[in-house]
Structures are given as structure tokens and as C-alpha cells.
Amino acid sequence: NNNNLHFGAGTRLTVKPSK
């Protein structure tokens, strides 16, 4: 999901991107 990449960059603490 593209949103995860962009959103995760700002709120890495809240959202943990499965990178």
C-alpha cells in the first residue's frame, strides 16, 4: 500500500511499516 509508505514515514511510532 502506497499510503503505508508515506504515512509510515511521518508516524513511524504509530504505524509500523512492514518494510
C-alpha positions, 0 to 999 in steps of 0.5 A: 500500500502506497499510503503505508509508505508515506504515512509510515514515514511521518508516524513511524511510532504509530504505524509500523511499516512492514518494510 
